């Protein structure tokens, strides 16, 4: 993709986003639509945060498991070494 194509693509995307924002914030129908979808968006955002928290806890549990496996591995190798 050359520079001119990137400029055109950015212009089109910016224009579309501006049109959608203008519709949602400056027209009566857009405000009505926004009021209907806002609760769903808030629920979605709350679920994303909950999922993020769950993933973070799972990552912590997995890290602890790996740490314990490393400790067990190092203990067993120390026990197996002849004196």
mmCIF file of the N, C-alpha and C atoms, coordinates in Angstrom:
data_MODEL
# 
_entry.id   MODEL 
# 
loop_
_atom_site.group_PDB 
_atom_site.id 
_atom_site.type_symbol 
_atom_site.label_atom_id 
_atom_site.label_alt_id 
_atom_site.label_comp_id 
_atom_site.label_asym_id 
_atom_site.label_entity_id 
_atom_site.label_seq_id 
_atom_site.pdbx_PDB_ins_code 
_atom_site.Cartn_x 
_atom_site.Cartn_y 
_atom_site.Cartn_z 
_atom_site.occupancy 
_atom_site.B_iso_or_equiv 
_atom_site.pdbx_formal_charge 
_atom_site.auth_seq_id 
_atom_site.auth_comp_id 
_atom_site.auth_asym_id 
_atom_site.auth_atom_id 
_atom_site.pdbx_PDB_model_num 
ATOM 1   N N  . UNK A 1 1  ? 0.848   -1.170  0.000  1.00 0.00 ? 1  UNK A N  1 
ATOM 2   C CA . UNK A 1 1  ? 0.000   0.000   0.000  1.00 0.00 ? 1  UNK A CA 1 
ATOM 3   C C  . UNK A 1 1  ? 0.899   1.240   0.000  1.00 0.00 ? 1  UNK A C  1 
ATOM 4   N N  . UNK A 1 2  ? 0.719   2.095   -1.000 1.00 0.00 ? 2  UNK A N  1 
ATOM 5   C CA . UNK A 1 2  ? 1.558   3.286   -1.068 1.00 0.00 ? 2  UNK A CA 1 
ATOM 6   C C  . UNK A 1 2  ? 0.986   4.421   -0.219 1.00 0.00 ? 2  UNK A C  1 
ATOM 7   N N  . UNK A 1 3  ? 1.721   5.488   -0.141 1.00 0.00 ? 3  UNK A N  1 
ATOM 8   C CA . UNK A 1 3  ? 1.351   6.600   0.748  1.00 0.00 ? 3  UNK A CA 1 
ATOM 9   C C  . UNK A 1 3  ? 0.028   7.239   0.336  1.00 0.00 ? 3  UNK A C  1 
ATOM 10  N N  . UNK A 1 4  ? -0.206  7.362   -0.947 1.00 0.00 ? 4  UNK A N  1 
ATOM 11  C CA . UNK A 1 4  ? -1.440  7.981   -1.420 1.00 0.00 ? 4  UNK A CA 1 
ATOM 12  C C  . UNK A 1 4  ? -2.652  7.129   -1.023 1.00 0.00 ? 4  UNK A C  1 
ATOM 13  N N  . UNK A 1 5  ? -2.543  5.818   -1.122 1.00 0.00 ? 5  UNK A N  1 
ATOM 14  C CA . UNK A 1 5  ? -3.634  4.926   -0.722 1.00 0.00 ? 5  UNK A CA 1 
ATOM 15  C C  . UNK A 1 5  ? -3.899  5.037   0.777  1.00 0.00 ? 5  UNK A C  1 
ATOM 16  N N  . UNK A 1 6  ? -2.844  5.169   1.545  1.00 0.00 ? 6  UNK A N  1 
ATOM 17  C CA . UNK A 1 6  ? -3.012  5.316   2.995  1.00 0.00 ? 6  UNK A CA 1 
ATOM 18  C C  . UNK A 1 6  ? -3.734  6.619   3.328  1.00 0.00 ? 6  UNK A C  1 
ATOM 19  N N  . UNK A 1 7  ? -3.415  7.677   2.615  1.00 0.00 ? 7  UNK A N  1 
ATOM 20  C CA . UNK A 1 7  ? -4.072  8.969   2.838  1.00 0.00 ? 7  UNK A CA 1 
ATOM 21  C C  . UNK A 1 7  ? -5.551  8.864   2.496  1.00 0.00 ? 7  UNK A C  1 
ATOM 22  N N  . UNK A 1 8  ? -5.878  8.225   1.382  1.00 0.00 ? 8  UNK A N  1 
ATOM 23  C CA . UNK A 1 8  ? -7.279  8.047   1.001  1.00 0.00 ? 8  UNK A CA 1 
ATOM 24  C C  . UNK A 1 8  ? -8.023  7.208   2.033  1.00 0.00 ? 8  UNK A C  1 
ATOM 25  N N  . UNK A 1 9  ? -7.417  6.123   2.464  1.00 0.00 ? 9  UNK A N  1 
ATOM 26  C CA . UNK A 1 9  ? -8.061  5.244   3.445  1.00 0.00 ? 9  UNK A CA 1 
ATOM 27  C C  . UNK A 1 9  ? -8.292  5.997   4.759  1.00 0.00 ? 9  UNK A C  1 
ATOM 28  N N  . UNK A 1 10 ? -7.309  6.748   5.219  1.00 0.00 ? 10 UNK A N  1 
ATOM 29  C CA . UNK A 1 10 ? -7.459  7.515   6.458  1.00 0.00 ? 10 UNK A CA 1 
ATOM 30  C C  . UNK A 1 10 ? -8.546  8.578   6.309  1.00 0.00 ? 10 UNK A C  1 
ATOM 31  N N  . UNK A 1 11 ? -8.639  9.200   5.147  1.00 0.00 ? 11 UNK A N  1 
ATOM 32  C CA . UNK A 1 11 ? -9.663  10.212  4.895  1.00 0.00 ? 11 UNK A CA 1 
ATOM 33  C C  . UNK A 1 11 ? -11.060 9.604   4.935  1.00 0.00 ? 11 UNK A C  1 
ATOM 34  N N  . UNK A 1 12 ? -11.219 8.454   4.302  1.00 0.00 ? 12 UNK A N  1 
ATOM 35  C CA . UNK A 1 12 ? -12.521 7.777   4.283  1.00 0.00 ? 12 UNK A CA 1 
ATOM 36  C C  . UNK A 1 12 ? -12.920 7.335   5.690  1.00 0.00 ? 12 UNK A C  1 
ATOM 37  N N  . UNK A 1 13 ? -11.996 6.716   6.419  1.00 0.00 ? 13 UNK A N  1 
ATOM 38  C CA . UNK A 1 13 ? -12.294 6.255   7.776  1.00 0.00 ? 13 UNK A CA 1 
ATOM 39  C C  . UNK A 1 13 ? -12.619 7.446   8.678  1.00 0.00 ? 13 UNK A C  1 
ATOM 40  N N  . UNK A 1 14 ? -11.846 8.499   8.595  1.00 0.00 ? 14 UNK A N  1 
ATOM 41  C CA . UNK A 1 14 ? -12.113 9.698   9.394  1.00 0.00 ? 14 UNK A CA 1 
ATOM 42  C C  . UNK A 1 14 ? -13.460 10.314  9.068  1.00 0.00 ? 14 UNK A C  1 
ATOM 43  N N  . UNK A 1 15 ? -13.803 10.347  7.794  1.00 0.00 ? 15 UNK A N  1 
ATOM 44  C CA . UNK A 1 15 ? -15.099 10.895  7.380  1.00 0.00 ? 15 UNK A CA 1 
ATOM 45  C C  . UNK A 1 15 ? -16.248 10.056  7.923  1.00 0.00 ? 15 UNK A C  1 
ATOM 46  N N  . UNK A 1 16 ? -16.109 8.740   7.851  1.00 0.00 ? 16 UNK A N  1 
ATOM 47  C CA . UNK A 1 16 ? -17.161 7.856   8.362  1.00 0.00 ? 16 UNK A CA 1 
ATOM 48  C C  . UNK A 1 16 ? -17.326 7.997   9.877  1.00 0.00 ? 16 UNK A C  1 
ATOM 49  N N  . UNK A 1 17 ? -16.215 8.050   10.586 1.00 0.00 ? 17 UNK A N  1 
ATOM 50  C CA . UNK A 1 17 ? -16.299 8.220   12.039 1.00 0.00 ? 17 UNK A CA 1 
ATOM 51  C C  . UNK A 1 17 ? -16.919 9.562   12.403 1.00 0.00 ? 17 UNK A C  1 
ATOM 52  N N  . UNK A 1 18 ? -16.564 10.599  11.685 1.00 0.00 ? 18 UNK A N  1 
ATOM 53  C CA . UNK A 1 18 ? -17.151 11.911  11.920 1.00 0.00 ? 18 UNK A CA 1 
ATOM 54  C C  . UNK A 1 18 ? -18.648 11.928  11.641 1.00 0.00 ? 18 UNK A C  1 
ATOM 55  N N  . UNK A 1 19 ? -19.057 11.255  10.580 1.00 0.00 ? 19 UNK A N  1 
ATOM 56  C CA . UNK A 1 19 ? -20.484 11.189  10.242 1.00 0.00 ? 19 UNK A CA 1 
ATOM 57  C C  . UNK A 1 19 ? -21.261 10.429  11.312 1.00 0.00 ? 19 UNK A C  1 
ATOM 58  N N  . UNK A 1 20 ? -20.719 9.326   11.784 1.00 0.00 ? 20 UNK A N  1 
ATOM 59  C CA . UNK A 1 20 ? -21.387 8.548   12.832 1.00 0.00 ? 20 UNK A CA 1 
ATOM 60  C C  . UNK A 1 20 ? -21.467 9.358   14.124 1.00 0.00 ? 20 UNK A C  1 
ATOM 61  N N  . UNK A 1 21 ? -20.383 10.013  14.507 1.00 0.00 ? 21 UNK A N  1 
ATOM 62  C CA . UNK A 1 21 ? -20.385 10.833  15.723 1.00 0.00 ? 21 UNK A CA 1 
ATOM 63  C C  . UNK A 1 21 ? -21.385 11.974  15.584 1.00 0.00 ? 21 UNK A C  1 
ATOM 64  N N  . UNK A 1 22 ? -21.414 12.623  14.454 1.00 0.00 ? 22 UNK A N  1 
ATOM 65  C CA . UNK A 1 22 ? -22.372 13.699  14.224 1.00 0.00 ? 22 UNK A CA 1 
ATOM 66  C C  . UNK A 1 22 ? -23.807 13.207  14.327 1.00 0.00 ? 22 UNK A C  1 
ATOM 67  N N  . UNK A 1 23 ? -24.082 12.063  13.741 1.00 0.00 ? 23 UNK A N  1 
ATOM 68  C CA . UNK A 1 23 ? -25.431 11.485  13.814 1.00 0.00 ? 23 UNK A CA 1 
ATOM 69  C C  . UNK A 1 23 ? -25.808 11.171  15.260 1.00 0.00 ? 23 UNK A C  1 
ATOM 70  N N  . UNK A 1 24 ? -24.909 10.511  15.990 1.00 0.00 ? 24 UNK A N  1 
ATOM 71  C CA . UNK A 1 24 ? -25.216 10.090  17.364 1.00 0.00 ? 24 UNK A CA 1 
ATOM 72  C C  . UNK A 1 24 ? -25.357 11.254  18.332 1.00 0.00 ? 24 UNK A C  1 
ATOM 73  N N  . UNK A 1 25 ? -24.625 12.333  18.133 1.00 0.00 ? 25 UNK A N  1 
ATOM 74  C CA . UNK A 1 25 ? -24.612 13.413  19.099 1.00 0.00 ? 25 UNK A CA 1 
ATOM 75  C C  . UNK A 1 25 ? -25.436 14.633  18.692 1.00 0.00 ? 25 UNK A C  1 
ATOM 76  N N  . UNK A 1 26 ? -25.737 14.804  17.410 1.00 0.00 ? 26 UNK A N  1 
ATOM 77  C CA . UNK A 1 26 ? -26.388 16.045  16.978 1.00 0.00 ? 26 UNK A CA 1 
ATOM 78  C C  . UNK A 1 26 ? -27.756 15.862  16.335 1.00 0.00 ? 26 UNK A C  1 
ATOM 79  N N  . UNK A 1 27 ? -28.266 14.633  16.289 1.00 0.00 ? 27 UNK A N  1 
ATOM 80  C CA . UNK A 1 27 ? -29.620 14.427  15.764 1.00 0.00 ? 27 UNK A CA 1 
ATOM 81  C C  . UNK A 1 27 ? -30.475 13.775  16.833 1.00 0.00 ? 27 UNK A C  1 
ATOM 82  N N  . UNK A 1 28 ? -31.780 14.033  16.760 1.00 0.00 ? 28 UNK A N  1 
ATOM 83  C CA . UNK A 1 28 ? -32.699 13.439  17.742 1.00 0.00 ? 28 UNK A CA 1 
ATOM 84  C C  . UNK A 1 28 ? -32.718 11.913  17.622 1.00 0.00 ? 28 UNK A C  1 
ATOM 85  N N  . UNK A 1 29 ? -32.728 11.415  16.403 1.00 0.00 ? 29 UNK A N  1 
ATOM 86  C CA . UNK A 1 29 ? -32.737 9.960   16.212 1.00 0.00 ? 29 UNK A CA 1 
ATOM 87  C C  . UNK A 1 29 ? -31.438 9.339   16.736 1.00 0.00 ? 29 UNK A C  1 
ATOM 88  N N  . UNK A 1 30 ? -30.331 10.033  16.534 1.00 0.00 ? 30 UNK A N  1 
ATOM 89  C CA . UNK A 1 30 ? -29.048 9.539   17.040 1.00 0.00 ? 30 UNK A CA 1 
ATOM 90  C C  . UNK A 1 30 ? -29.000 9.513   18.555 1.00 0.00 ? 30 UNK A C  1 
ATOM 91  N N  . UNK A 1 31 ? -29.548 10.560  19.193 1.00 0.00 ? 31 UNK A N  1 
ATOM 92  C CA . UNK A 1 31 ? -29.593 10.587  20.665 1.00 0.00 ? 31 UNK A CA 1 
ATOM 93  C C  . UNK A 1 31 ? -30.460 9.452   21.197 1.00 0.00 ? 31 UNK A C  1 
ATOM 94  N N  . UNK A 1 32 ? -31.578 9.201   20.534 1.00 0.00 ? 32 UNK A N  1 
ATOM 95  C CA . UNK A 1 32 ? -32.458 8.102   20.943 1.00 0.00 ? 32 UNK A CA 1 
ATOM 96  C C  . UNK A 1 32 ? -31.738 6.768   20.815 1.00 0.00 ? 32 UNK A C  1 
ATOM 97  N N  . UNK A 1 33 ? -31.064 6.572   19.693 1.00 0.00 ? 33 UNK A N  1 
ATOM 98  C CA . UNK A 1 33 ? -30.299 5.338   19.492 1.00 0.00 ? 33 UNK A CA 1 
ATOM 99  C C  . UNK A 1 33 ? -29.206 5.211   20.540 1.00 0.00 ? 33 UNK A C  1 
ATOM 100 N N  . UNK A 1 34 ? -28.500 6.282   20.805 1.00 0.00 ? 34 UNK A N  1 
ATOM 101 C CA . UNK A 1 34 ? -27.425 6.274   21.799 1.00 0.00 ? 34 UNK A CA 1 
ATOM 102 C C  . UNK A 1 34 ? -27.956 5.912   23.180 1.00 0.00 ? 34 UNK A C  1 
ATOM 103 N N  . UNK A 1 35 ? -29.113 6.443   23.545 1.00 0.00 ? 35 UNK A N  1 
ATOM 104 C CA . UNK A 1 35 ? -29.707 6.117   24.851 1.00 0.00 ? 35 UNK A CA 1 
ATOM 105 C C  . UNK A 1 35 ? -30.110 4.649   24.939 1.00 0.00 ? 35 UNK A C  1 
ATOM 106 N N  . UNK A 1 36 ? -30.503 4.066   23.810 1.00 0.00 ? 36 UNK A N  1 
ATOM 107 C CA . UNK A 1 36 ? -30.882 2.649   23.809 1.00 0.00 ? 36 UNK A CA 1 
ATOM 108 C C  . UNK A 1 36 ? -29.672 1.738   23.896 1.00 0.00 ? 36 UNK A C  1 
ATOM 109 N N  . UNK A 1 37 ? -28.543 2.117   23.282 1.00 0.00 ? 37 UNK A N  1 
ATOM 110 C CA . UNK A 1 37 ? -27.386 1.211   23.254 1.00 0.00 ? 37 UNK A CA 1 
ATOM 111 C C  . UNK A 1 37 ? -26.413 1.444   24.408 1.00 0.00 ? 37 UNK A C  1 
ATOM 112 N N  . UNK A 1 38 ? -26.484 2.593   25.087 1.00 0.00 ? 38 UNK A N  1 
ATOM 113 C CA . UNK A 1 38 ? -25.541 2.867   26.177 1.00 0.00 ? 38 UNK A CA 1 
ATOM 114 C C  . UNK A 1 38 ? -25.582 1.827   27.295 1.00 0.00 ? 38 UNK A C  1 
ATOM 115 N N  . UNK A 1 39 ? -26.758 1.387   27.777 1.00 0.00 ? 39 UNK A N  1 
ATOM 116 C CA . UNK A 1 39 ? -26.747 0.352   28.825 1.00 0.00 ? 39 UNK A CA 1 
ATOM 117 C C  . UNK A 1 39 ? -26.069 -0.939  28.376 1.00 0.00 ? 39 UNK A C  1 
ATOM 118 N N  . UNK A 1 40 ? -26.280 -1.318  27.132 1.00 0.00 ? 40 UNK A N  1 
ATOM 119 C CA . UNK A 1 40 ? -25.626 -2.527  26.620 1.00 0.00 ? 40 UNK A CA 1 
ATOM 120 C C  . UNK A 1 40 ? -24.119 -2.345  26.555 1.00 0.00 ? 40 UNK A C  1 
ATOM 121 N N  . UNK A 1 41 ? -23.673 -1.172  26.152 1.00 0.00 ? 41 UNK A N  1 
ATOM 122 C CA . UNK A 1 41 ? -22.239 -0.908  26.101 1.00 0.00 ? 41 UNK A CA 1 
ATOM 123 C C  . UNK A 1 41 ? -21.625 -0.912  27.493 1.00 0.00 ? 41 UNK A C  1 
ATOM 124 N N  . UNK A 1 42 ? -22.353 -0.375  28.480 1.00 0.00 ? 42 UNK A N  1 
ATOM 125 C CA . UNK A 1 42 ? -21.859 -0.386  29.855 1.00 0.00 ? 42 UNK A CA 1 
ATOM 126 C C  . UNK A 1 42 ? -21.767 -1.812  30.380 1.00 0.00 ? 42 UNK A C  1 
ATOM 127 N N  . UNK A 1 43 ? -22.763 -2.636  30.071 1.00 0.00 ? 43 UNK A N  1 
ATOM 128 C CA . UNK A 1 43 ? -22.714 -4.050  30.465 1.00 0.00 ? 43 UNK A CA 1 
ATOM 129 C C  . UNK A 1 43 ? -21.534 -4.757  29.812 1.00 0.00 ? 43 UNK A C  1 
ATOM 130 N N  . UNK A 1 44 ? -21.323 -4.464  28.533 1.00 0.00 ? 44 UNK A N  1 
ATOM 131 C CA . UNK A 1 44 ? -20.210 -5.071  27.803 1.00 0.00 ? 44 UNK A CA 1 
ATOM 132 C C  . UNK A 1 44 ? -18.881 -4.662  28.415 1.00 0.00 ? 44 UNK A C  1 
ATOM 133 N N  . UNK A 1 45 ? -18.733 -3.382  28.752 1.00 0.00 ? 45 UNK A N  1 
ATOM 134 C CA . UNK A 1 45 ? -17.492 -2.900  29.356 1.00 0.00 ? 45 UNK A CA 1 
ATOM 135 C C  . UNK A 1 45 ? -17.260 -3.561  30.713 1.00 0.00 ? 45 UNK A C  1 
ATOM 136 N N  . UNK A 1 46 ? -18.321 -3.729  31.494 1.00 0.00 ? 46 UNK A N  1 
ATOM 137 C CA . UNK A 1 46 ? -18.206 -4.388  32.797 1.00 0.00 ? 46 UNK A CA 1 
ATOM 138 C C  . UNK A 1 46 ? -17.773 -5.846  32.636 1.00 0.00 ? 46 UNK A C  1 
ATOM 139 N N  . UNK A 1 47 ? -18.328 -6.537  31.638 1.00 0.00 ? 47 UNK A N  1 
ATOM 140 C CA . UNK A 1 47 ? -17.949 -7.930  31.376 1.00 0.00 ? 47 UNK A CA 1 
ATOM 141 C C  . UNK A 1 47 ? -16.495 -8.030  30.924 1.00 0.00 ? 47 UNK A C  1 
ATOM 142 N N  . UNK A 1 48 ? -16.049 -7.089  30.122 1.00 0.00 ? 48 UNK A N  1 
ATOM 143 C CA . UNK A 1 48 ? -14.655 -7.078  29.673 1.00 0.00 ? 48 UNK A CA 1 
ATOM 144 C C  . UNK A 1 48 ? -13.726 -6.903  30.870 1.00 0.00 ? 48 UNK A C  1 
ATOM 145 N N  . UNK A 1 49 ? -14.073 -5.999  31.785 1.00 0.00 ? 49 UNK A N  1 
ATOM 146 C CA . UNK A 1 49 ? -13.257 -5.797  32.984 1.00 0.00 ? 49 UNK A CA 1 
ATOM 147 C C  . UNK A 1 49 ? -13.239 -7.048  33.857 1.00 0.00 ? 49 UNK A C  1 
ATOM 148 N N  . UNK A 1 50 ? -14.386 -7.706  33.975 1.00 0.00 ? 50 UNK A N  1 
ATOM 149 C CA . UNK A 1 50 ? -14.462 -8.944  34.754 1.00 0.00 ? 50 UNK A CA 1 
ATOM 150 C C  . UNK A 1 50 ? -13.592 -10.026 34.107 1.00 0.00 ? 50 UNK A C  1 
ATOM 151 N N  . UNK A 1 51 ? -13.666 -10.142 32.786 1.00 0.00 ? 51 UNK A N  1 
ATOM 152 C CA . UNK A 1 51 ? -12.856 -11.120 32.062 1.00 0.00 ? 51 UNK A CA 1 
ATOM 153 C C  . UNK A 1 51 ? -11.369 -10.823 32.241 1.00 0.00 ? 51 UNK A C  1 
ATOM 154 N N  . UNK A 1 52 ? -11.018 -9.553  32.179 1.00 0.00 ? 52 UNK A N  1 
ATOM 155 C CA . UNK A 1 52 ? -9.620  -9.150  32.358 1.00 0.00 ? 52 UNK A CA 1 
ATOM 156 C C  . UNK A 1 52 ? -9.124  -9.544  33.750 1.00 0.00 ? 52 UNK A C  1 
ATOM 157 N N  . UNK A 1 53 ? -9.963  -9.345  34.749 1.00 0.00 ? 53 UNK A N  1 
ATOM 158 C CA . UNK A 1 53 ? -9.613  -9.735  36.111 1.00 0.00 ? 53 UNK A CA 1 
ATOM 159 C C  . UNK A 1 53 ? -9.428  -11.250 36.209 1.00 0.00 ? 53 UNK A C  1 
ATOM 160 N N  . UNK A 1 54 ? -10.299 -11.999 35.570 1.00 0.00 ? 54 UNK A N  1 
ATOM 161 C CA . UNK A 1 54 ? -10.210 -13.461 35.582 1.00 0.00 ? 54 UNK A CA 1 
ATOM 162 C C  . UNK A 1 54 ? -8.924  -13.925 34.915 1.00 0.00 ? 54 UNK A C  1 
ATOM 163 N N  . UNK A 1 55 ? -8.590  -13.329 33.788 1.00 0.00 ? 55 UNK A N  1 
ATOM 164 C CA . UNK A 1 55 ? -7.355  -13.694 33.084 1.00 0.00 ? 55 UNK A CA 1 
ATOM 165 C C  . UNK A 1 55 ? -6.140  -13.361 33.942 1.00 0.00 ? 55 UNK A C  1 
ATOM 166 N N  . UNK A 1 56 ? -6.178  -12.236 34.629 1.00 0.00 ? 56 UNK A N  1 
ATOM 167 C CA . UNK A 1 56 ? -5.066  -11.843 35.487 1.00 0.00 ? 56 UNK A CA 1 
ATOM 168 C C  . UNK A 1 56 ? -4.884  -12.848 36.624 1.00 0.00 ? 56 UNK A C  1 
ATOM 169 N N  . UNK A 1 57 ? -5.992  -13.260 37.233 1.00 0.00 ? 57 UNK A N  1 
ATOM 170 C CA . UNK A 1 57 ? -5.888  -14.263 38.303 1.00 0.00 ? 57 UNK A CA 1 
ATOM 171 C C  . UNK A 1 57 ? -5.369  -15.588 37.773 1.00 0.00 ? 57 UNK A C  1 
ATOM 172 N N  . UNK A 1 58 ? -5.849  -15.999 36.606 1.00 0.00 ? 58 UNK A N  1 
ATOM 173 C CA . UNK A 1 58 ? -5.381  -17.252 36.009 1.00 0.00 ? 58 UNK A CA 1 
ATOM 174 C C  . UNK A 1 58 ? -3.888  -17.174 35.693 1.00 0.00 ? 58 UNK A C  1 
ATOM 175 N N  . UNK A 1 59 ? -3.439  -16.027 35.225 1.00 0.00 ? 59 UNK A N  1 
ATOM 176 C CA . UNK A 1 59 ? -2.016  -15.845 34.938 1.00 0.00 ? 59 UNK A CA 1 
ATOM 177 C C  . UNK A 1 59 ? -1.194  -15.974 36.220 1.00 0.00 ? 59 UNK A C  1 
ATOM 178 N N  . UNK A 1 60 ? -1.689  -15.399 37.310 1.00 0.00 ? 60 UNK A N  1 
ATOM 179 C CA . UNK A 1 60 ? -0.993  -15.503 38.593 1.00 0.00 ? 60 UNK A CA 1 
ATOM 180 C C  . UNK A 1 60 ? -0.926  -16.934 39.088 1.00 0.00 ? 60 UNK A C  1 
ATOM 181 N N  . UNK A 1 61 ? -2.016  -17.674 38.927 1.00 0.00 ? 61 UNK A N  1 
ATOM 182 C CA . UNK A 1 61 ? -2.040  -19.069 39.340 1.00 0.00 ? 61 UNK A CA 1 
ATOM 183 C C  . UNK A 1 61 ? -1.073  -19.884 38.493 1.00 0.00 ? 61 UNK A C  1 
ATOM 184 N N  . UNK A 1 62 ? -1.059  -19.638 37.198 1.00 0.00 ? 62 UNK A N  1 
ATOM 185 C CA . UNK A 1 62 ? -0.152  -20.366 36.313 1.00 0.00 ? 62 UNK A CA 1 
ATOM 186 C C  . UNK A 1 62 ? 1.307   -20.053 36.665 1.00 0.00 ? 62 UNK A C  1 
ATOM 187 N N  . UNK A 1 63 ? 1.601   -18.797 36.953 1.00 0.00 ? 63 UNK A N  1 
ATOM 188 C CA . UNK A 1 63 ? 2.973   -18.426 37.332 1.00 0.00 ? 63 UNK A CA 1 
ATOM 189 C C  . UNK A 1 63 ? 3.393   -19.125 38.609 1.00 0.00 ? 63 UNK A C  1 
ATOM 190 N N  . UNK A 1 64 ? 2.489   -19.183 39.565 1.00 0.00 ? 64 UNK A N  1 
ATOM 191 C CA . UNK A 1 64 ? 2.789   -19.862 40.824 1.00 0.00 ? 64 UNK A CA 1 
ATOM 192 C C  . UNK A 1 64 ? 3.024   -21.357 40.584 1.00 0.00 ? 64 UNK A C  1 
ATOM 193 N N  . UNK A 1 65 ? 2.227   -21.941 39.710 1.00 0.00 ? 65 UNK A N  1 
ATOM 194 C CA . UNK A 1 65 ? 2.416   -23.357 39.366 1.00 0.00 ? 65 UNK A CA 1 
ATOM 195 C C  . UNK A 1 65 ? 3.779   -23.608 38.739 1.00 0.00 ? 65 UNK A C  1 
ATOM 196 N N  . UNK A 1 66 ? 4.185   -22.758 37.808 1.00 0.00 ? 66 UNK A N  1 
ATOM 197 C CA . UNK A 1 66 ? 5.498   -22.908 37.173 1.00 0.00 ? 66 UNK A CA 1 
ATOM 198 C C  . UNK A 1 66 ? 6.619   -22.724 38.189 1.00 0.00 ? 66 UNK A C  1 
ATOM 199 N N  . UNK A 1 67 ? 6.444   -21.764 39.102 1.00 0.00 ? 67 UNK A N  1 
ATOM 200 C CA . UNK A 1 67 ? 7.462   -21.539 40.123 1.00 0.00 ? 67 UNK A CA 1 
ATOM 201 C C  . UNK A 1 67 ? 7.611   -22.772 41.009 1.00 0.00 ? 67 UNK A C  1 
ATOM 202 N N  . UNK A 1 68 ? 6.492   -23.363 41.392 1.00 0.00 ? 68 UNK A N  1 
ATOM 203 C CA . UNK A 1 68 ? 6.553   -24.571 42.218 1.00 0.00 ? 68 UNK A CA 1 
ATOM 204 C C  . UNK A 1 68 ? 7.186   -25.735 41.462 1.00 0.00 ? 68 UNK A C  1 
ATOM 205 N N  . UNK A 1 69 ? 6.866   -25.861 40.176 1.00 0.00 ? 69 UNK A N  1 
ATOM 206 C CA . UNK A 1 69 ? 7.467   -26.932 39.371 1.00 0.00 ? 69 UNK A CA 1 
ATOM 207 C C  . UNK A 1 69 ? 8.981   -26.734 39.273 1.00 0.00 ? 69 UNK A C  1 
ATOM 208 N N  . UNK A 1 70 ? 9.417   -25.485 39.100 1.00 0.00 ? 70 UNK A N  1 
ATOM 209 C CA . UNK A 1 70 ? 10.856  -25.202 39.053 1.00 0.00 ? 70 UNK A CA 1 
ATOM 210 C C  . UNK A 1 70 ? 11.525  -25.565 40.370 1.00 0.00 ? 70 UNK A C  1 
ATOM 211 N N  . UNK A 1 71 ? 10.877  -25.232 41.486 1.00 0.00 ? 71 UNK A N  1 
ATOM 212 C CA . UNK A 1 71 ? 11.447  -25.569 42.794 1.00 0.00 ? 71 UNK A CA 1 
ATOM 213 C C  . UNK A 1 71 ? 11.536  -27.078 42.984 1.00 0.00 ? 71 UNK A C  1 
ATOM 214 N N  . UNK A 1 72 ? 10.493  -27.780 42.601 1.00 0.00 ? 72 UNK A N  1 
ATOM 215 C CA . UNK A 1 72 ? 10.518  -29.238 42.723 1.00 0.00 ? 72 UNK A CA 1 
ATOM 216 C C  . UNK A 1 72 ? 11.609  -29.846 41.843 1.00 0.00 ? 72 UNK A C  1 
ATOM 217 N N  . UNK A 1 73 ? 11.751  -29.305 40.641 1.00 0.00 ? 73 UNK A N  1 
ATOM 218 C CA . UNK A 1 73 ? 12.788  -29.800 39.740 1.00 0.00 ? 73 UNK A CA 1 
ATOM 219 C C  . UNK A 1 73 ? 14.181  -29.562 40.284 1.00 0.00 ? 73 UNK A C  1 
ATOM 220 N N  . UNK A 1 74 ? 14.405  -28.408 40.860 1.00 0.00 ? 74 UNK A N  1 
ATOM 221 C CA . UNK A 1 74 ? 15.736  -28.119 41.389 1.00 0.00 ? 74 UNK A CA 1 
ATOM 222 C C  . UNK A 1 74 ? 16.008  -28.943 42.654 1.00 0.00 ? 74 UNK A C  1 
ATOM 223 N N  . UNK A 1 75 ? 14.989  -29.208 43.468 1.00 0.00 ? 75 UNK A N  1 
ATOM 224 C CA . UNK A 1 75 ? 15.173  -30.041 44.659 1.00 0.00 ? 75 UNK A CA 1 
ATOM 225 C C  . UNK A 1 75 ? 15.489  -31.481 44.268 1.00 0.00 ? 75 UNK A C  1 
ATOM 226 N N  . UNK A 1 76 ? 14.788  -32.005 43.281 1.00 0.00 ? 76 UNK A N  1 
ATOM 227 C CA . UNK A 1 76 ? 15.030  -33.402 42.890 1.00 0.00 ? 76 UNK A CA 1 
ATOM 228 C C  . UNK A 1 76 ? 16.399  -33.556 42.235 1.00 0.00 ? 76 UNK A C  1 
ATOM 229 N N  . UNK A 1 77 ? 16.864  -32.547 41.509 1.00 0.00 ? 77 UNK A N  1 
ATOM 230 C CA . UNK A 1 77 ? 18.193  -32.654 40.901 1.00 0.00 ? 77 UNK A CA 1 
ATOM 231 C C  . UNK A 1 77 ? 19.283  -32.572 41.968 1.00 0.00 ? 77 UNK A C  1 
ATOM 232 N N  . UNK A 1 78 ? 19.047  -31.796 43.024 1.00 0.00 ? 78 UNK A N  1 
ATOM 233 C CA . UNK A 1 78 ? 20.014  -31.741 44.121 1.00 0.00 ? 78 UNK A CA 1 
ATOM 234 C C  . UNK A 1 78 ? 20.061  -33.063 44.874 1.00 0.00 ? 78 UNK A C  1 
ATOM 235 N N  . UNK A 1 79 ? 18.925  -33.712 45.013 1.00 0.00 ? 79 UNK A N  1 
ATOM 236 C CA . UNK A 1 79 ? 18.875  -34.970 45.745 1.00 0.00 ? 79 UNK A CA 1 
ATOM 237 C C  . UNK A 1 79 ? 19.523  -36.105 44.943 1.00 0.00 ? 79 UNK A C  1 
ATOM 238 N N  . UNK A 1 80 ? 19.505  -36.037 43.625 1.00 0.00 ? 80 UNK A N  1 
ATOM 239 C CA . UNK A 1 80 ? 20.017  -37.104 42.778 1.00 0.00 ? 80 UNK A CA 1 
ATOM 240 C C  . UNK A 1 80 ? 21.533  -37.013 42.579 1.00 0.00 ? 80 UNK A C  1 
ATOM 241 N N  . UNK A 1 81 ? 22.153  -35.906 42.883 1.00 0.00 ? 81 UNK A N  1 
ATOM 242 C CA . UNK A 1 81 ? 23.595  -35.755 42.664 1.00 0.00 ? 81 UNK A CA 1 
ATOM 243 C C  . UNK A 1 81 ? 24.367  -36.599 43.678 1.00 0.00 ? 81 UNK A C  1 
ATOM 244 N N  . UNK A 1 82 ? 25.314  -37.412 43.215 1.00 0.00 ? 82 UNK A N  1 
ATOM 245 C CA . UNK A 1 82 ? 26.105  -38.206 44.148 1.00 0.00 ? 82 UNK A CA 1 
ATOM 246 C C  . UNK A 1 82 ? 27.146  -37.314 44.850 1.00 0.00 ? 82 UNK A C  1 
ATOM 247 N N  . UNK A 1 83 ? 27.453  -37.661 46.088 1.00 0.00 ? 83 UNK A N  1 
ATOM 248 C CA . UNK A 1 83 ? 28.434  -36.894 46.882 1.00 0.00 ? 83 UNK A CA 1 
ATOM 249 C C  . UNK A 1 83 ? 29.811  -37.441 46.733 1.00 0.00 ? 83 UNK A C  1 
# 
